Amino acid sequence: MGALVGSLLALAVVPQTGASQATVRGRVVDSETGSPLVGASISLRRGPSLLTTDSSGQFVTRAFPAGDVVVTVQQLGYAGADFRIRVPDSGEVDKVFSLDFTGQRMPTIAISARAEQLLSRYSDFERRRQRGAGAFFRWDDLAKESFGSVGDALRTVRGVRIKCNQQTYECFAFMARSPNCQPVWYMDGMEVRSFHENTPIRDVYGIEIYRGPGEIPGEFSGSNAACGAIVMWTKSRPYRSTP
């Protein structure tokens, strides 16, 4: 009897008007690691939760109406996202929904565990960070301070100056020790020529700031070492799906 009542309540939550006969199979994963997200909430257009993912990050439903629908996926520690999918009148739809990790409202031990999981890709960054020569931001530091852009983060580093040209809308970084030359920029280990001050923080794993030749490690000490170096590491999101 209890199981029957529970089933009726579950059906009552889902609007049946216009419901299709199609089966929607979804899998919710971490956009960077591809690991399944257990207990993620699934709803339509940010409405009440209709169901949650199982131990393999999957869900199956026939409750979605036919046509273009917006599926909202939310999970603690991840940025919620809306995904538009096309539901036919019948048949099956298979879709992977990926969420970006933020670590918000998660315990420190969970954040440390994730850092360990990603260590192979960012091992050199973590090694230099532990050594402590220079200034460092990791993704959890950036999230904690709620920086809106890379420029916002750099402005808080002692010895770094950001100068913007109001006519061209371009911004450049300079070191207080060498104000007449610009530091070398590296992106994912490769030297680059430009810096976009408004680069979204959510795409950055870590930033290394070396303010002069006394701080720069050998792998970044090129001909411009006297001007300093700024090294950025972006998040790899091979499992990211398009909302």
FIKOLZA-1660 file (N, C-alpha, C; in steps of 0.1 Angstrom, whole numbers, plus 5000, padded with zeros to 4 digits):
% residues 243
   i   px   py   pz ch aa at
   1 5008 4988 5000  A  M  N
   1 5000 5000 5000  A  M CA
   1 5009 5013 5000  A  M  C
   2 5019 5013 5009  A  G  N
   2 5028 5024 5009  A  G CA
   2 5035 5027 4996  A  G  C
   3 5039 5016 4989  A  A  N
   3 5046 5018 4976  A  A CA
   3 5036 5023 4966  A  A  C
   4 5023 5019 4966  A  L  N
   4 5013 5024 4957  A  L CA
   4 5011 5039 4959  A  L  C
   5 5010 5043 4972  A  V  N
   5 5008 5057 4975  A  V CA
   5 5019 5065 4970  A  V  C
   6 5032 5060 4972  A  G  N
   6 5044 5067 4968  A  G CA
   6 5044 5069 4953  A  G  C
   7 5040 5058 4945  A  S  N
   7 5040 5059 4931  A  S CA
   7 5030 5070 4926  A  S  C
   8 5018 5070 4933  A  L  N
   8 5008 5080 4929  A  L CA
   8 5012 5094 4931  A  L  C
   9 5019 5096 4943  A  L  N
   9 5025 5110 4946  A  L CA
   9 5035 5114 4935  A  L  C
  10 5044 5104 4932  A  A  N
  10 5054 5108 4922  A  A CA
  10 5048 5112 4909  A  A  C
  11 5037 5105 4904  A  L  N
  11 5030 5108 4892  A  L CA
  11 5023 5122 4893  A  L  C
  12 5018 5125 4905  A  A  N
  12 5011 5138 4907  A  A CA
  12 5020 5150 4905  A  A  C
  13 5033 5148 4908  A  V  N
  13 5043 5159 4906  A  V CA
  13 5045 5163 4892  A  V  C
  14 5044 5153 4883  A  V  N
  14 5047 5155 4869  A  V CA
  14 5035 5159 4861  A  V  C
  15 5035 5170 4854  A  P  N
  15 5024 5174 4846  A  P CA
  15 5022 5164 4834  A  P  C
  16 5010 5159 4833  A  Q  N
  16 5008 5149 4823  A  Q CA
  16 5003 5155 4809  A  Q  C
  17 4998 5167 4810  A  T  N
  17 4992 5173 4798  A  T CA
  17 5003 5174 4787  A  T  C
  18 5001 5169 4775  A  G  N
  18 5010 5170 4764  A  G CA
  18 5022 5161 4766  A  G  C
  19 5022 5152 4775  A  A  N
  19 5034 5143 4777  A  A CA
  19 5035 5135 4765  A  A  C
  20 5048 5132 4761  A  S  N
  20 5051 5124 4749  A  S CA
  20 5052 5109 4754  A  S  C
  21 5053 5101 4744  A  Q  N
  21 5055 5086 4747  A  Q CA
  21 5070 5083 4745  A  Q  C
  22 5078 5093 4744  A  A  N
  22 5092 5091 4742  A  A CA
  22 5099 5089 4755  A  A  C
  23 5109 5080 4755  A  T  N
  23 5117 5078 4767  A  T CA
  23 5130 5086 4767  A  T  C
  24 5132 5094 4777  A  V  N
  24 5144 5103 4777  A  V CA
  24 5154 5096 4787  A  V  C
  25 5166 5093 4782  A  R  N
  25 5176 5087 4791  A  R CA
  25 5187 5097 4792  A  R  C
  26 5191 5101 4804  A  G  N
  26 5201 5111 4806  A  G CA
  26 5212 5106 4815  A  G  C
  27 5224 5112 4813  A  R  N
  27 5235 5109 4822  A  R CA
  27 5242 5122 4826  A  R  C
  28 5243 5124 4839  A  V  N
  28 5249 5137 4843  A  V CA
  28 5264 5134 4848  A  V  C
  29 5273 5142 4842  A  V  N
  29 5287 5139 4845  A  V CA
  29 5294 5152 4849  A  V  C
  30 5306 5151 4855  A  D  N
  30 5315 5162 4857  A  D CA
  30 5322 5166 4844  A  D  C
  31 5321 5178 4840  A  S  N
  31 5326 5182 4827  A  S CA
  31 5341 5180 4825  A  S  C
  32 5348 5180 4836  A  E  N
  32 5363 5179 4835  A  E CA
  32 5368 5165 4837  A  E  C
  33 5362 5157 4845  A  T  N
  33 5367 5143 4848  A  T CA
  33 5358 5133 4841  A  T  C
  34 5346 5136 4838  A  G  N
  34 5337 5126 4832  A  G CA
  34 5330 5117 4842  A  G  C
  35 5333 5119 4855  A  S  N
  35 5328 5110 4865  A  S CA
  35 5313 5113 4867  A  S  C
  36 5305 5103 4870  A  P  N
  36 5290 5104 4871  A  P CA
  36 5287 5112 4884  A  P  C
  37 5276 5120 4883  A  L  N
  37 5272 5128 4894  A  L CA
  37 5259 5122 4900  A  L  C
  38 5261 5117 4912  A  V  N
  38 5250 5109 4919  A  V CA
  38 5241 5119 4926  A  V  C
  39 5228 5117 4925  A  G  N
  39 5218 5126 4932  A  G CA
  39 5216 5139 4926  A  G  C
  40 5220 5142 4914  A  A  N
  40 5217 5154 4907  A  A CA
  40 5202 5156 4905  A  A  C
  41 5198 5168 4907  A  S  N
  41 5183 5171 4905  A  S CA
  41 5180 5175 4891  A  S  C
  42 5169 5169 4886  A  I  N
  42 5164 5171 4872  A  I CA
  42 5151 5178 4873  A  I  C
  43 5149 5189 4866  A  S  N
  43 5136 5196 4865  A  S CA
  43 5134 5202 4851  A  S  C
  44 5123 5208 4849  A  L  N
  44 5120 5215 4837  A  L CA
  44 5119 5230 4839  A  L  C
  45 5127 5237 4832  A  R  N
  45 5127 5252 4833  A  R CA
  45 5129 5257 4847  A  R  C
  46 5138 5251 4854  A  R  N
  46 5141 5255 4868  A  R CA
  46 5128 5254 4877  A  R  C
  47 5119 5245 4874  A  G  N
  47 5108 5242 4882  A  G CA
  47 5111 5233 4894  A  G  C
  48 5101 5227 4900  A  P  N
  48 5103 5217 4911  A  P CA
  48 5111 5205 4906  A  P  C
  49 5119 5199 4914  A  S  N
  49 5126 5187 4910  A  S CA
  49 5117 5176 4907  A  S  C
  50 5119 5169 4895  A  L  N
  50 5111 5158 4891  A  L CA
  50 5117 5145 4895  A  L  C
  51 5130 5144 4894  A  L  N
  51 5137 5131 4897  A  L CA
  51 5152 5134 4899  A  L  C
  52 5159 5124 4904  A  T  N
  52 5174 5126 4907  A  T CA
  52 5181 5114 4900  A  T  C
  53 5194 5117 4898  A  T  N
  53 5202 5106 4891  A  T CA
  53 5205 5095 4901  A  T  C
  54 5208 5083 4895  A  D  N
  54 5211 5072 4904  A  D CA
  54 5226 5071 4906  A  D  C
  55 5230 5059 4911  A  S  N
  55 5244 5057 4915  A  S CA
  55 5254 5058 4903  A  S  C
  56 5249 5057 4891  A  S  N
  56 5257 5058 4879  A  S CA
  56 5255 5071 4872  A  S  C
  57 5248 5081 4879  A  G  N
  57 5246 5094 4873  A  G CA
  57 5236 5094 4862  A  G  C
  58 5227 5084 4862  A  Q  N
  58 5217 5083 4851  A  Q CA
  58 5203 5085 4856  A  Q  C
  59 5194 5089 4847  A  F  N
  59 5180 5089 4850  A  F CA
  59 5172 5085 4837  A  F  C
  60 5160 5080 4839  A  V  N
  60 5151 5077 4828  A  V CA
  60 5138 5082 4831  A  V  C
  61 5131 5088 4821  A  T  N
  61 5118 5094 4823  A  T CA
  61 5110 5094 4810  A  T  C
  62 5097 5093 4812  A  R  N
  62 5087 5095 4800  A  R CA
  62 5078 5106 4803  A  R  C
  63 5082 5115 4813  A  A  N
  63 5073 5125 4817  A  A CA
  63 5075 5138 4810  A  A  C
  64 5086 5139 4801  A  F  N
  64 5088 5152 4794  A  F CA
  64 5078 5153 4783  A  F  C
  65 5073 5165 4781  A  P  N
  65 5064 5168 4769  A  P CA
  65 5071 5167 4756  A  P  C
  66 5064 5165 4745  A  A  N
  66 5070 5164 4732  A  A CA
  66 5073 5179 4728  A  A  C
  67 5084 5180 4720  A  G  N
  67 5088 5193 4715  A  G CA
  67 5101 5197 4721  A  G  C
  68 5104 5210 4720  A  D  N
  68 5116 5216 4726  A  D CA
  68 5114 5218 4741  A  D  C
  69 5122 5212 4749  A  V  N
  69 5121 5214 4764  A  V CA
  69 5134 5219 4769  A  V  C
  70 5133 5226 4780  A  V  N
  70 5145 5230 4787  A  V CA
  70 5147 5222 4800  A  V  C
  71 5157 5215 4801  A  V  N
  71 5160 5206 4812  A  V CA
  71 5170 5213 4821  A  V  C
  72 5167 5215 4834  A  T  N
  72 5176 5221 4844  A  T CA
  72 5182 5210 4852  A  T  C
  73 5195 5211 4853  A  V  N
  73 5203 5201 4861  A  V CA
  73 5211 5208 4872  A  V  C
  74 5209 5204 4884  A  Q  N
  74 5216 5210 4895  A  Q CA
  74 5222 5200 4904  A  Q  C
  75 5234 5203 4910  A  Q  N
  75 5241 5194 4919  A  Q CA
  75 5249 5203 4929  A  Q  C
  76 5250 5199 4942  A  L  N
  76 5258 5206 4951  A  L CA
  76 5272 5206 4947  A  L  C
  77 5279 5218 4947  A  G  N
  77 5293 5220 4944  A  G CA
  77 5295 5222 4929  A  G  C
  78 5284 5223 4921  A  Y  N
  78 5285 5225 4907  A  Y CA
  78 5276 5236 4902  A  Y  C
  79 5280 5242 4891  A  A  N
  79 5272 5253 4886  A  A CA
  79 5260 5247 4879  A  A  C
  80 5248 5250 4883  A  G  N
  80 5236 5245 4876  A  G CA
  80 5235 5250 4862  A  G  C
  81 5228 5242 4853  A  A  N
  81 5228 5246 4839  A  A CA
  81 5215 5242 4833  A  A  C
  82 5211 5249 4823  A  D  N
  82 5199 5246 4815  A  D CA
  82 5203 5240 4802  A  D  C
  83 5196 5230 4797  A  F  N
  83 5199 5223 4785  A  F CA
  83 5186 5222 4777  A  F  C
  84 5187 5226 4764  A  R  N
  84 5176 5225 4755  A  R CA
  84 5177 5212 4747  A  R  C
  85 5166 5204 4748  A  I  N
  85 5166 5191 4740  A  I CA
  85 5153 5190 4733  A  I  C
  86 5154 5182 4722  A  R  N
  86 5142 5180 4714  A  R CA
  86 5136 5166 4718  A  R  C
  87 5124 5166 4722  A  V  N
  87 5117 5153 4726  A  V CA
  87 5107 5149 4715  A  V  C
  88 5109 5138 4709  A  P  N
  88 5099 5134 4698  A  P CA
  88 5086 5128 4704  A  P  C
  89 5077 5125 4696  A  D  N
  89 5064 5120 4701  A  D CA
  89 5066 5106 4706  A  D  C
  90 5076 5099 4700  A  S  N
  90 5078 5085 4705  A  S CA
  90 5093 5082 4702  A  S  C
  91 5097 5070 4707  A  G  N
  91 5111 5066 4706  A  G CA
  91 5119 5069 4718  A  G  C
  92 5132 5071 4716  A  E  N
  92 5141 5073 4727  A  E CA
  92 5151 5085 4724  A  E  C
  93 5154 5092 4735  A  V  N
  93 5164 5103 4734  A  V CA
  93 5175 5100 4744  A  V  C
  94 5188 5100 4740  A  D  N
  94 5199 5098 4749  A  D CA
  94 5207 5110 4750  A  D  C
  95 5210 5115 4761  A  K  N
  95 5217 5128 4763  A  K CA
  95 5226 5128 4775  A  K  C
  96 5238 5134 4773  A  V  N
  96 5248 5136 4784  A  V CA
  96 5247 5150 4788  A  V  C
  97 5245 5152 4801  A  F  N
  97 5245 5166 4807  A  F CA
  97 5257 5168 4815  A  F  C
  98 5265 5177 4812  A  S  N
  98 5278 5179 4820  A  S CA
  98 5277 5192 4828  A  S  C
  99 5282 5192 4840  A  L  N
  99 5282 5204 4849  A  L CA
  99 5296 5207 4853  A  L  C
 100 5299 5220 4854  A  D  N
 100 5312 5226 4858  A  D CA
 100 5313 5226 4873  A  D  C
 101 5324 5221 4878  A  F  N
 101 5326 5220 4893  A  F CA
 101 5330 5234 4898  A  F  C
 102 5324 5238 4909  A  T  N
 102 5327 5251 4916  A  T CA
 102 5332 5249 4930  A  T  C
 103 5329 5238 4936  A  G  N
 103 5333 5236 4950  A  G CA
 103 5325 5244 4960  A  G  C
 104 5316 5252 4956  A  Q  N
 104 5308 5260 4966  A  Q CA
 104 5300 5252 4975  A  Q  C
 105 5301 5256 4988  A  R  N
 105 5293 5249 4999  A  R CA
 105 5298 5234 5001  A  R  C
 106 5310 5231 4996  A  M  N
 106 5315 5218 4998  A  M CA
 106 5326 5218 5009  A  M  C
 107 5327 5207 5016  A  P  N
 107 5338 5206 5026  A  P CA
 107 5352 5207 5020  A  P  C
 108 5361 5211 5028  A  T  N
 108 5375 5212 5023  A  T CA
 108 5380 5199 5019  A  T  C
 109 5377 5188 5026  A  I  N
 109 5382 5175 5022  A  I CA
 109 5377 5171 5008  A  I  C
 110 5365 5175 5004  A  A  N
 110 5361 5172 4991  A  A CA
 110 5369 5179 4980  A  A  C
 111 5372 5192 4983  A  I  N
 111 5380 5200 4973  A  I CA
 111 5394 5194 4972  A  I  C
 112 5400 5190 4983  A  S  N
 112 5413 5184 4983  A  S CA
 112 5413 5171 4975  A  S  C
 113 5403 5164 4977  A  A  N
 113 5402 5151 4969  A  A CA
 113 5401 5153 4954  A  A  C
 114 5394 5164 4950  A  R  N
 114 5393 5167 4936  A  R CA
 114 5407 5171 4931  A  R  C
 115 5414 5179 4939  A  A  N
 115 5427 5184 4935  A  A CA
 115 5437 5172 4932  A  A  C
 116 5435 5162 4941  A  E  N
 116 5443 5150 4940  A  E CA
 116 5440 5142 4927  A  E  C
 117 5427 5142 4924  A  Q  N
 117 5422 5135 4912  A  Q CA
 117 5427 5141 4899  A  Q  C
 118 5429 5154 4899  A  L  N
 118 5434 5161 4887  A  L CA
 118 5449 5164 4887  A  L  C
 119 5456 5158 4897  A  L  N
 119 5470 5161 4899  A  L CA
 119 5479 5158 4887  A  L  C
 120 5476 5147 4880  A  S  N
 120 5484 5143 4868  A  S CA
 120 5485 5154 4858  A  S  C
 121 5474 5161 4855  A  R  N
 121 5474 5172 4845  A  R CA
 121 5481 5184 4850  A  R  C
 122 5480 5187 4863  A  Y  N
 122 5485 5200 4868  A  Y CA
 122 5496 5197 4879  A  Y  C
 123 5503 5186 4877  A  S  N
 123 5513 5183 4887  A  S CA
 123 5525 5193 4888  A  S  C
 124 5529 5198 4877  A  D  N
 124 5540 5208 4877  A  D CA
 124 5535 5221 4884  A  D  C
 125 5523 5225 4881  A  F  N
 125 5517 5237 4888  A  F CA
 125 5517 5235 4903  A  F  C
 126 5512 5223 4907  A  E  N
 126 5511 5220 4921  A  E CA
 126 5525 5220 4928  A  E  C
 127 5534 5214 4921  A  R  N
 127 5548 5213 4926  A  R CA
 127 5554 5227 4928  A  R  C
 128 5552 5236 4919  A  R  N
 128 5557 5250 4920  A  R CA
 128 5549 5257 4931  A  R  C
 129 5537 5255 4932  A  R  N
 129 5528 5261 4942  A  R CA
 129 5533 5257 4956  A  R  C
 130 5536 5245 4958  A  Q  N
 130 5541 5240 4971  A  Q CA
 130 5555 5246 4974  A  Q  C
 131 5563 5249 4964  A  R  N
 131 5576 5255 4966  A  R CA
 131 5574 5269 4971  A  R  C
 132 5564 5276 4966  A  G  N
 132 5561 5290 4971  A  G CA
 132 5568 5301 4966  A  G  C
 133 5576 5300 4955  A  A  N
 133 5583 5311 4949  A  A CA
 133 5574 5318 4939  A  A  C
 134 5570 5330 4942  A  G  N
 134 5560 5337 4934  A  G CA
 134 5546 5337 4941  A  G  C
 135 5536 5342 4934  A  A  N
 135 5523 5342 4939  A  A CA
 135 5514 5333 4931  A  A  C
 136 5505 5326 4938  A  F  N
 136 5497 5316 4931  A  F CA
 136 5482 5317 4935  A  F  C
 137 5474 5314 4925  A  F  N
 137 5459 5312 4927  A  F CA
 137 5456 5299 4921  A  F  C
 138 5448 5291 4929  A  R  N
 138 5443 5279 4923  A  R CA
 138 5428 5281 4922  A  R  C
 139 5421 5272 4915  A  W  N
 139 5407 5274 4912  A  W CA
 139 5398 5276 4925  A  W  C
 140 5402 5269 4936  A  D  N
 140 5394 5271 4948  A  D CA
 140 5397 5284 4954  A  D  C
 141 5409 5289 4953  A  D  N
 141 5412 5303 4958  A  D CA
 141 5404 5313 4950  A  D  C
 142 5404 5312 4937  A  L  N
 142 5396 5321 4929  A  L CA
 142 5381 5321 4932  A  L  C
 143 5376 5309 4934  A  A  N
 143 5362 5308 4937  A  A CA
 143 5359 5314 4951  A  A  C
 144 5368 5312 4960  A  K  N
 144 5365 5317 4974  A  K CA
 144 5365 5332 4974  A  K  C
 145 5373 5339 4966  A  E  N
 145 5373 5353 4966  A  E CA
 145 5363 5360 4956  A  E  C
 146 5356 5351 4949  A  S  N
 146 5345 5356 4940  A  S CA
 146 5350 5366 4930  A  S  C
 147 5362 5364 4924  A  F  N
 147 5367 5372 4914  A  F CA
 147 5359 5371 4901  A  F  C
 148 5357 5382 4894  A  G  N
 148 5349 5381 4882  A  G CA
 148 5357 5379 4870  A  G  C
 149 5370 5382 4870  A  S  N
 149 5379 5380 4858  A  S CA
 149 5393 5378 4863  A  S  C
 150 5402 5375 4854  A  V  N
 150 5416 5373 4857  A  V CA
 150 5422 5386 4861  A  V  C
 151 5418 5397 4855  A  G  N
 151 5423 5410 4859  A  G CA
 151 5420 5413 4874  A  G  C
 152 5408 5410 4878  A  D  N
 152 5404 5412 4892  A  D CA
 152 5413 5405 4902  A  D  C
 153 5417 5393 4898  A  A  N
 153 5426 5385 4907  A  A CA
 153 5440 5391 4907  A  A  C
 154 5445 5395 4895  A  L  N
 154 5459 5400 4894  A  L CA
 154 5460 5414 4902  A  L  C
 155 5449 5421 4902  A  R  N
 155 5450 5434 4909  A  R CA
 155 5452 5433 4924  A  R  C
 156 5450 5421 4930  A  T  N
 156 5451 5419 4944  A  T CA
 156 5466 5414 4947  A  T  C
 157 5474 5412 4937  A  V  N
 157 5487 5407 4940  A  V CA
 157 5497 5418 4942  A  V  C
 158 5504 5418 4953  A  R  N
 158 5513 5428 4956  A  R CA
 158 5525 5428 4946  A  R  C
 159 5527 5440 4940  A  G  N
 159 5538 5441 4930  A  G CA
 159 5533 5440 4916  A  G  C
 160 5520 5438 4914  A  V  N
 160 5514 5438 4900  A  V CA
 160 5506 5450 4898  A  V  C
 161 5507 5456 4886  A  R  N
 161 5499 5467 4883  A  R CA
 161 5492 5464 4869  A  R  C
 162 5479 5468 4869  A  I  N
 162 5471 5466 4856  A  I CA
 162 5469 5480 4851  A  I  C
 163 5473 5483 4839  A  K  N
 163 5471 5496 4832  A  K CA
 163 5462 5494 4820  A  K  C
 164 5451 5502 4819  A  C  N
 164 5441 5500 4808  A  C CA
 164 5441 5512 4800  A  C  C
 165 5440 5510 4787  A  N  N
 165 5439 5521 4777  A  N CA
 165 5424 5523 4774  A  N  C
 166 5419 5534 4778  A  Q  N
 166 5404 5537 4777  A  Q CA
 166 5400 5538 4763  A  Q  C
 167 5409 5542 4754  A  Q  N
 167 5405 5544 4740  A  Q CA
 167 5404 5530 4732  A  Q  C
 168 5414 5521 4735  A  T  N
 168 5414 5508 4728  A  T CA
 168 5408 5497 4736  A  T  C
 169 5404 5500 4749  A  Y  N
 169 5398 5490 4758  A  Y CA
 169 5407 5478 4760  A  Y  C
 170 5420 5481 4760  A  E  N
 170 5430 5470 4762  A  E CA
 170 5437 5473 4776  A  E  C
 171 5439 5462 4783  A  C  N
 171 5446 5462 4796  A  C CA
 171 5459 5454 4796  A  C  C
 172 5469 5459 4803  A  F  N
 172 5482 5453 4803  A  F CA
 172 5487 5452 4817  A  F  C
 173 5494 5441 4820  A  A  N
 173 5500 5439 4833  A  A CA
 173 5514 5443 4833  A  A  C
 174 5518 5450 4844  A  F  N
 174 5532 5454 4846  A  F CA
 174 5536 5450 4861  A  F  C
 175 5549 5448 4862  A  M  N
 175 5554 5445 4876  A  M CA
 175 5561 5457 4882  A  M  C
 176 5558 5460 4894  A  A  N
 176 5564 5472 4901  A  A CA
 176 5579 5472 4900  A  A  C
 177 5585 5461 4900  A  R  N
 177 5600 5461 4899  A  R CA
 177 5605 5464 4885  A  R  C
 178 5597 5462 4875  A  S  N
 178 5601 5465 4861  A  S CA
 178 5589 5472 4854  A  S  C
 179 5586 5484 4858  A  P  N
 179 5574 5491 4852  A  P CA
 179 5575 5495 4838  A  P  C
 180 5587 5493 4832  A  N  N
 180 5589 5498 4818  A  N CA
 180 5588 5486 4808  A  N  C
 181 5585 5474 4812  A  C  N
 181 5584 5463 4803  A  C CA
 181 5573 5453 4808  A  C  C
 182 5567 5446 4799  A  Q  N
 182 5556 5437 4802  A  Q CA
 182 5561 5423 4805  A  Q  C
 183 5555 5416 4814  A  P  N
 183 5559 5402 4817  A  P CA
 183 5556 5393 4805  A  P  C
 184 5562 5382 4805  A  V  N
 184 5559 5372 4795  A  V CA
 184 5547 5364 4800  A  V  C
 185 5538 5361 4790  A  W  N
 185 5526 5353 4793  A  W CA
 185 5527 5339 4788  A  W  C
 186 5522 5330 4796  A  Y  N
 186 5522 5316 4792  A  Y CA
 186 5507 5311 4794  A  Y  C
 187 5502 5303 4784  A  M  N
 187 5489 5297 4785  A  M CA
 187 5491 5282 4784  A  M  C
 188 5488 5274 4794  A  D  N
 188 5489 5260 4794  A  D CA
 188 5503 5256 4789  A  D  C
 189 5513 5263 4794  A  G  N
 189 5527 5259 4791  A  G CA
 189 5533 5265 4779  A  G  C
 190 5525 5272 4770  A  M  N
 190 5530 5278 4758  A  M CA
 190 5530 5293 4759  A  M  C
 191 5541 5299 4754  A  E  N
 191 5542 5314 4754  A  E CA
 191 5532 5320 4745  A  E  C
 192 5524 5330 4750  A  V  N
 192 5514 5337 4741  A  V CA
 192 5517 5352 4741  A  V  C
 193 5511 5359 4731  A  R  N
 193 5514 5373 4729  A  R CA
 193 5504 5382 4736  A  R  C
 194 5492 5377 4739  A  S  N
 194 5482 5386 4743  A  S CA
 194 5476 5381 4756  A  S  C
 195 5469 5391 4763  A  F  N
 195 5463 5388 4776  A  F CA
 195 5449 5395 4776  A  F  C
 196 5439 5387 4779  A  H  N
 196 5425 5393 4779  A  H CA
 196 5421 5394 4794  A  H  C
 197 5421 5406 4798  A  E  N
 197 5418 5409 4812  A  E CA
 197 5405 5403 4817  A  E  C
 198 5395 5402 4808  A  N  N
 198 5382 5397 4811  A  N CA
 198 5380 5382 4809  A  N  C
 199 5391 5375 4808  A  T  N
 199 5390 5360 4807  A  T CA
 199 5382 5355 4819  A  T  C
 200 5371 5347 4817  A  P  N
 200 5363 5342 4828  A  P CA
 200 5371 5334 4838  A  P  C
 201 5368 5336 4850  A  I  N
 201 5375 5329 4861  A  I CA
 201 5371 5314 4860  A  I  C
 202 5359 5311 4856  A  R  N
 202 5354 5297 4857  A  R CA
 202 5363 5288 4847  A  R  C
 203 5370 5294 4838  A  D  N
 203 5378 5286 4829  A  D CA
 203 5392 5284 4833  A  D  C
 204 5396 5289 4845  A  V  N
 204 5410 5289 4849  A  V CA
 204 5412 5279 4860  A  V  C
 205 5422 5270 4859  A  Y  N
 205 5425 5261 4870  A  Y CA
 205 5435 5268 4879  A  Y  C
 206 5445 5275 4874  A  G  N
 206 5455 5281 4882  A  G CA
 206 5462 5293 4875  A  G  C
 207 5468 5302 4883  A  I  N
 207 5476 5313 4878  A  I CA
 207 5489 5314 4887  A  I  C
 208 5500 5315 4880  A  E  N
 208 5513 5317 4886  A  E CA
 208 5518 5331 4882  A  E  C
 209 5522 5338 4892  A  I  N
 209 5527 5352 4890  A  I CA
 209 5542 5353 4895  A  I  C
 210 5551 5356 4886  A  Y  N
 210 5565 5357 4890  A  Y CA
 210 5569 5372 4887  A  Y  C
 211 5573 5379 4897  A  R  N
 211 5575 5393 4896  A  R CA
 211 5589 5398 4892  A  R  C
 212 5598 5388 4890  A  G  N
 212 5611 5392 4886  A  G CA
 212 5620 5380 4885  A  G  C
 213 5632 5381 4880  A  P  N
 213 5641 5370 4878  A  P CA
 213 5644 5362 4890  A  P  C
 214 5643 5368 4902  A  G  N
 214 5646 5360 4914  A  G CA
 214 5635 5350 4917  A  G  C
 215 5623 5351 4911  A  E  N
 215 5612 5342 4914  A  E CA
 215 5610 5332 4903  A  E  C
 216 5613 5335 4891  A  I  N
 216 5610 5327 4879  A  I CA
 216 5617 5314 4879  A  I  C
 217 5610 5303 4878  A  P  N
 217 5616 5290 4876  A  P CA
 217 5622 5288 4863  A  P  C
 218 5631 5279 4861  A  G  N
 218 5639 5277 4849  A  G CA
 218 5630 5275 4837  A  G  C
 219 5619 5268 4838  A  E  N
 219 5611 5265 4826  A  E CA
 219 5604 5277 4820  A  E  C
 220 5604 5289 4827  A  F  N
 220 5598 5301 4822  A  F CA
 220 5608 5312 4821  A  F  C
 221 5620 5310 4823  A  S  N
 221 5630 5321 4823  A  S CA
 221 5636 5323 4809  A  S  C
 222 5628 5330 4800  A  G  N
 222 5633 5333 4787  A  G CA
 222 5640 5346 4787  A  G  C
 223 5641 5352 4775  A  S  N
 223 5649 5364 4773  A  S CA
 223 5642 5376 4780  A  S  C
 224 5630 5375 4784  A  N  N
 224 5623 5386 4790  A  N CA
 224 5621 5384 4805  A  N  C
 225 5629 5375 4811  A  A  N
 225 5627 5371 4825  A  A CA
 225 5628 5383 4835  A  A  C
 226 5635 5393 4831  A  A  N
 226 5636 5405 4840  A  A CA
 226 5623 5412 4841  A  A  C
 227 5614 5410 4832  A  C  N
 227 5601 5417 4833  A  C CA
 227 5590 5408 4840  A  C  C
 228 5594 5396 4844  A  G  N
 228 5585 5388 4851  A  G CA
 228 5577 5379 4842  A  G  C
 229 5569 5370 4847  A  A  N
 229 5561 5361 4839  A  A CA
 229 5548 5358 4846  A  A  C
 230 5537 5356 4838  A  I  N
 230 5524 5352 4843  A  I CA
 230 5520 5340 4836  A  I  C
 231 5517 5329 4843  A  V  N
 231 5514 5316 4837  A  V CA
 231 5500 5312 4841  A  V  C
 232 5492 5309 4831  A  M  N
 232 5478 5305 4833  A  M CA
 232 5476 5291 4829  A  M  C
 233 5468 5284 4837  A  W  N
 233 5464 5270 4833  A  W CA
 233 5449 5270 4833  A  W  C
 234 5444 5265 4821  A  T  N
 234 5429 5265 4819  A  T CA
 234 5424 5251 4822  A  T  C
 235 5412 5250 4826  A  K  N
 235 5405 5237 4828  A  K CA
 235 5402 5230 4815  A  K  C
 236 5406 5217 4815  A  S  N
 236 5403 5209 4804  A  S CA
 236 5389 5203 4806  A  S  C
 237 5380 5205 4797  A  R  N
 237 5366 5201 4798  A  R CA
 237 5362 5192 4787  A  R  C
 238 5368 5180 4785  A  P  N
 238 5365 5172 4774  A  P CA
 238 5351 5166 4774  A  P  C
 239 5344 5167 4786  A  Y  N
 239 5331 5161 4787  A  Y CA
 239 5320 5171 4787  A  Y  C
 240 5324 5184 4784  A  R  N
 240 5314 5195 4784  A  R CA
 240 5304 5193 4773  A  R  C
 241 5291 5194 4776  A  S  N
 241 5280 5194 4766  A  S CA
 241 5275 5208 4764  A  S  C
 242 5269 5210 4753  A  T  N
 242 5264 5223 4750  A  T CA
 242 5250 5225 4756  A  T  C
 243 5248 5235 4764  A  P  N
 243 5235 5238 4770  A  P CA
 243 5225 5242 4759  A  P  C
% end
